Amino acid sequence: MRTTTRDGLALRAASSADTPALADLLSASYRDEPRMAALLPLETQRETKLRALFSLLLNQDHLDHGTEIAELDGHPHAVAVWDRPGSQAAPLGRRLVHLPALLSVFRWRLPETARAIQAFNATDSHRPDEPHWHLAAIGTTPDARGRGLGSALLESGLTRADAHDTPVYLEATAHAAVDRFERFGFRVIHEYPVAGGLTVYGMWRPVAR
């Protein structure tokens, strides 16, 4: 279903046919994100590896969970990647399923693969037990930033969560991101360290009444 909002902006559900374009979009959007920079310190290879990593995650986990695209004049410029309530697998089982593909993404470099698994497991282990929608990733192409696409996607996801009487959880790695999400009703419920000396802030938004 496609929802047209304003100024040529339309929101629609993602499908498997969108995977290559969304992997490109997310790799460009997350190229300088602190967690990804720590996970993939070699800048010249980062975007290529991010493209492979996001392609893997989109194919195996998220396209059936409510991932939504924001288009401008028919072209994708932002995406919100969601996990549905109850979709969280046990971290160990999830990583074992993904291990061959992760090794391929990191070209069989065991230290990089181990660092990625450690980061994913930290994220999984800190997710609340209460059923919730999880915003796994949200990104906008650099040329479309500041036009409200990310906000439109976030508001759409929050409206859906409220309609299902379900809270929302996400992770942020920068104080600016924490401040931005607080404006949408999120609050920090815990924080934990990850590779590279970073702090991840787990944020929770209860159902709006």
C-alpha positions as a LaTeX table, in Angstrom:
\begin{tabular}{lrrr}
\hline
Residue & $x$ (\AA) & $y$ (\AA) & $z$ (\AA) \\
\hline
Met1 & 0.00 & 0.00 & 0.00 \\
Arg2 & 1.24 & 3.48 & $-0.88$ \\
Thr3 & 0.43 & 6.55 & 1.22 \\
Thr4 & 1.07 & 9.98 & $-0.30$ \\
Thr5 & 1.75 & 12.64 & 2.30 \\
Arg6 & 3.09 & 15.93 & 0.93 \\
Asp7 & 5.47 & 17.54 & $-1.56$ \\
Gly8 & 5.86 & 14.39 & $-3.63$ \\
Leu9 & 6.63 & 12.25 & $-0.56$ \\
Ala10 & 5.03 & 8.80 & $-0.55$ \\
Leu11 & 5.39 & 5.93 & 1.93 \\
Arg12 & 5.05 & 2.29 & 0.92 \\
Ala13 & 5.86 & $-1.18$ & 2.21 \\
Ala14 & 9.13 & $-2.73$ & 1.07 \\
Ser15 & 9.34 & $-6.00$ & $-0.86$ \\
Ser16 & 12.15 & $-8.38$ & $-1.75$ \\
Ala17 & 12.58 & $-6.56$ & $-5.07$ \\
Asp18 & 13.69 & $-3.49$ & $-3.11$ \\
Thr19 & 16.60 & $-5.25$ & $-1.37$ \\
Pro20 & 19.44 & $-4.02$ & $-3.65$ \\
Ala21 & 18.24 & $-0.40$ & $-3.59$ \\
Leu22 & 17.68 & $-0.46$ & 0.18 \\
Ala23 & 21.09 & $-2.01$ & 0.84 \\
Asp24 & 22.64 & 0.82 & $-1.20$ \\
Leu25 & 20.55 & 3.41 & 0.65 \\
Leu26 & 21.40 & 2.10 & 4.12 \\
Ser27 & 25.09 & 1.65 & 3.38 \\
Ala28 & 25.33 & 5.30 & 2.32 \\
Ser29 & 23.24 & 6.46 & 5.28 \\
Tyr30 & 25.20 & 4.48 & 7.89 \\
Arg31 & 28.67 & 5.04 & 6.45 \\
Asp32 & 29.64 & 7.49 & 9.21 \\
Glu33 & 27.41 & 6.11 & 11.98 \\
Pro34 & 29.60 & 5.58 & 15.09 \\
Arg35 & 28.78 & 1.89 & 15.63 \\
Met36 & 29.43 & 1.04 & 11.99 \\
Ala37 & 32.66 & 3.03 & 11.96 \\
Ala38 & 33.84 & 1.07 & 15.01 \\
Leu39 & 32.72 & $-2.24$ & 13.52 \\
Leu40 & 34.33 & $-1.47$ & 10.13 \\
Pro41 & 37.28 & 0.83 & 10.85 \\
Leu42 & 38.77 & 0.67 & 7.33 \\
Glu43 & 36.94 & 3.57 & 5.72 \\
Thr44 & 37.77 & 2.66 & 2.11 \\
Gln45 & 35.95 & $-0.68$ & 2.44 \\
Arg46 & 33.20 & 0.32 & 4.84 \\
Glu47 & 30.41 & 1.16 & 2.42 \\
Thr48 & 30.98 & $-2.00$ & 0.37 \\
Lys49 & 30.83 & $-4.19$ & 3.47 \\
Leu50 & 27.82 & $-2.32$ & 4.80 \\
Arg51 & 26.01 & $-2.95$ & 1.53 \\
Ala52 & 26.64 & $-6.68$ & 1.84 \\
Leu53 & 25.69 & $-6.67$ & 5.52 \\
Phe54 & 22.41 & $-4.81$ & 5.01 \\
Ser55 & 21.56 & $-7.01$ & 2.04 \\
Leu56 & 22.03 & $-10.06$ & 4.28 \\
Leu57 & 19.90 & $-8.65$ & 7.10 \\
Leu58 & 17.13 & $-7.49$ & 4.78 \\
Asn59 & 16.95 & $-10.84$ & 3.02 \\
Gln60 & 16.99 & $-12.97$ & 6.17 \\
Asp61 & 15.19 & $-10.95$ & 8.79 \\
His62 & 13.27 & $-7.81$ & 8.07 \\
Leu63 & 11.34 & $-7.50$ & 4.82 \\
Asp64 & 8.35 & $-9.37$ & 6.22 \\
His65 & 8.33 & $-7.36$ & 9.45 \\
Gly66 & 6.92 & $-4.07$ & 8.24 \\
Thr67 & 9.89 & $-2.34$ & 6.60 \\
Glu68 & 8.71 & 0.91 & 4.99 \\
Ile69 & 10.18 & 3.12 & 2.27 \\
Ala70 & 9.86 & 6.88 & 1.78 \\
Glu71 & 9.94 & 7.92 & $-1.87$ \\
Leu72 & 10.34 & 11.33 & $-3.44$ \\
Asp73 & 8.89 & 11.53 & $-6.93$ \\
Gly74 & 8.91 & 7.74 & $-7.14$ \\
His75 & 12.49 & 7.17 & $-6.00$ \\
Pro76 & 13.44 & 5.66 & $-2.60$ \\
His77 & 15.28 & 8.12 & $-0.37$ \\
Ala78 & 14.68 & 6.78 & 3.14 \\
Val79 & 13.79 & 3.52 & 4.84 \\
Ala80 & 12.73 & 2.34 & 8.29 \\
Val81 & 13.56 & $-1.30$ & 9.05 \\
Trp82 & 11.39 & $-2.89$ & 11.73 \\
Asp83 & 11.18 & $-6.12$ & 13.73 \\
Arg84 & 7.64 & $-7.15$ & 14.58 \\
Pro85 & 6.68 & $-8.02$ & 18.17 \\
Gly86 & 7.72 & $-11.58$ & 18.93 \\
Ser87 & 10.19 & $-11.76$ & 16.03 \\
Gln88 & 13.29 & $-11.72$ & 18.21 \\
Ala89 & 15.19 & $-15.01$ & 17.95 \\
Ala90 & 17.53 & $-16.33$ & 20.61 \\
Pro91 & 20.84 & $-14.53$ & 19.97 \\
Leu92 & 22.96 & $-17.69$ & 19.70 \\
Gly93 & 20.59 & $-19.42$ & 17.31 \\
Arg94 & 20.26 & $-16.30$ & 15.19 \\
Arg95 & 24.01 & $-15.85$ & 14.89 \\
Leu96 & 24.61 & $-19.52$ & 14.03 \\
Val97 & 22.09 & $-19.25$ & 11.20 \\
His98 & 23.87 & $-16.15$ & 9.89 \\
Leu99 & 27.45 & $-17.30$ & 10.49 \\
Pro100 & 28.30 & $-18.55$ & 6.97 \\
Ala101 & 26.87 & $-15.39$ & 5.39 \\
Leu102 & 28.63 & $-13.15$ & 7.93 \\
Leu103 & 31.93 & $-14.87$ & 7.21 \\
Ser104 & 31.34 & $-14.22$ & 3.52 \\
Val105 & 30.53 & $-10.53$ & 4.16 \\
Phe106 & 33.77 & $-10.12$ & 6.10 \\
Arg107 & 35.74 & $-12.23$ & 3.61 \\
Trp108 & 36.48 & $-14.91$ & 6.21 \\
Arg109 & 38.35 & $-12.50$ & 8.46 \\
Leu110 & 37.60 & $-14.04$ & 11.84 \\
Pro111 & 38.37 & $-10.97$ & 14.04 \\
Glu112 & 35.97 & $-8.77$ & 12.06 \\
Thr113 & 33.30 & $-11.46$ & 12.03 \\
Ala114 & 33.67 & $-12.02$ & 15.77 \\
Arg115 & 33.40 & $-8.26$ & 16.39 \\
Ala116 & 30.18 & $-8.13$ & 14.35 \\
Ile117 & 28.66 & $-11.08$ & 16.20 \\
Gln118 & 29.59 & $-9.51$ & 19.53 \\
Ala119 & 27.90 & $-6.25$ & 18.53 \\
Phe120 & 24.74 & $-8.02$ & 17.33 \\
Asn121 & 24.55 & $-10.17$ & 20.45 \\
Ala122 & 24.89 & $-7.10$ & 22.68 \\
Thr123 & 21.96 & $-5.51$ & 20.87 \\
Asp124 & 19.83 & $-8.65$ & 21.08 \\
Ser125 & 20.56 & $-9.32$ & 24.74 \\
His126 & 19.50 & $-5.82$ & 25.83 \\
Arg127 & 16.13 & $-5.80$ & 24.10 \\
Pro128 & 13.26 & $-5.75$ & 26.61 \\
Asp129 & 11.28 & $-8.93$ & 27.23 \\
Glu130 & 7.92 & $-7.19$ & 26.83 \\
Pro131 & 6.52 & $-7.57$ & 23.29 \\
His132 & 7.45 & $-4.51$ & 21.23 \\
Trp133 & 8.16 & $-3.14$ & 17.79 \\
His134 & 11.91 & $-2.73$ & 17.31 \\
Leu135 & 13.30 & $-0.04$ & 15.00 \\
Ala136 & 16.34 & $-1.92$ & 13.70 \\
Ala137 & 17.50 & 0.81 & 11.30 \\
Ile138 & 16.33 & 4.10 & 9.86 \\
Gly139 & 18.26 & 6.01 & 7.23 \\
Thr140 & 17.98 & 8.72 & 4.60 \\
Thr141 & 20.12 & 9.32 & 1.54 \\
Pro142 & 22.55 & 12.20 & 2.14 \\
Asp143 & 20.96 & 14.34 & $-0.58$ \\
Ala144 & 17.48 & 14.09 & 0.99 \\
Arg145 & 18.34 & 14.81 & 4.61 \\
Gly146 & 16.48 & 17.64 & 6.29 \\
Arg147 & 13.29 & 17.10 & 4.31 \\
Gly148 & 11.39 & 15.19 & 6.97 \\
Leu149 & 11.53 & 11.73 & 5.41 \\
Gly150 & 12.90 & 10.02 & 8.51 \\
Ser151 & 10.33 & 11.75 & 10.69 \\
Ala152 & 7.51 & 10.68 & 8.37 \\
Leu153 & 8.67 & 7.06 & 8.51 \\
Leu154 & 9.06 & 7.14 & 12.28 \\
Glu155 & 5.62 & 8.69 & 12.76 \\
Ser156 & 4.10 & 6.05 & 10.48 \\
Gly157 & 5.70 & 3.25 & 12.49 \\
Leu158 & 4.64 & 4.76 & 15.80 \\
Thr159 & 1.06 & 5.14 & 14.57 \\
Arg160 & 1.04 & 1.46 & 13.62 \\
Ala161 & 2.46 & 0.45 & 17.01 \\
Asp162 & $-0.14$ & 2.53 & 18.84 \\
Ala163 & $-2.91$ & 0.97 & 16.76 \\
His164 & $-1.71$ & $-2.45$ & 17.95 \\
Asp165 & $-1.35$ & $-1.20$ & 21.55 \\
Thr166 & 2.37 & $-2.06$ & 21.47 \\
Pro167 & 5.42 & $-0.09$ & 22.70 \\
Val168 & 8.52 & 0.60 & 20.60 \\
Tyr169 & 12.23 & 0.10 & 21.30 \\
Leu170 & 15.33 & 1.36 & 19.49 \\
Glu171 & 19.04 & 1.96 & 19.99 \\
Ala172 & 20.92 & 5.25 & 19.59 \\
Thr173 & 24.67 & 5.91 & 19.71 \\
Ala174 & 24.85 & 9.70 & 19.78 \\
His175 & 23.43 & 12.32 & 22.13 \\
Ala176 & 21.94 & 14.17 & 19.16 \\
Ala177 & 20.02 & 11.04 & 18.20 \\
Val178 & 18.84 & 10.58 & 21.79 \\
Asp179 & 17.54 & 14.15 & 21.81 \\
Arg180 & 15.79 & 13.66 & 18.48 \\
Phe181 & 14.03 & 10.46 & 19.55 \\
Glu182 & 13.01 & 12.00 & 22.87 \\
Arg183 & 10.90 & 14.45 & 20.87 \\
Phe184 & 8.89 & 11.45 & 19.64 \\
Gly185 & 8.20 & 10.19 & 23.15 \\
Phe186 & 11.16 & 7.86 & 23.68 \\
Arg187 & 13.19 & 7.77 & 26.88 \\
Val188 & 16.51 & 6.10 & 27.71 \\
Ile189 & 15.95 & 2.95 & 29.79 \\
His190 & 19.51 & 1.58 & 29.80 \\
Glu191 & 22.93 & 2.03 & 28.25 \\
Tyr192 & 25.74 & $-0.41$ & 27.50 \\
Pro193 & 29.24 & $-0.34$ & 25.99 \\
Val194 & 30.16 & $-1.76$ & 22.58 \\
Ala195 & 33.37 & $-2.06$ & 20.58 \\
Gly196 & 35.25 & 1.15 & 19.90 \\
Gly197 & 34.56 & 2.68 & 23.30 \\
Leu198 & 31.02 & 3.64 & 22.30 \\
Thr199 & 27.92 & 3.73 & 24.45 \\
Val200 & 24.60 & 2.49 & 23.09 \\
Tyr201 & 21.44 & 4.00 & 24.55 \\
Gly202 & 18.41 & 1.72 & 24.59 \\
Met203 & 15.27 & 3.84 & 24.23 \\
Trp204 & 11.65 & 2.92 & 24.93 \\
Arg205 & 8.40 & 4.54 & 23.87 \\
Pro206 & 5.23 & 3.36 & 25.62 \\
Val207 & 1.93 & 3.25 & 23.80 \\
Ala208 & 0.48 & 6.73 & 23.32 \\
Arg209 & $-2.84$ & 7.08 & 25.12 \\
\hline
\end{tabular}
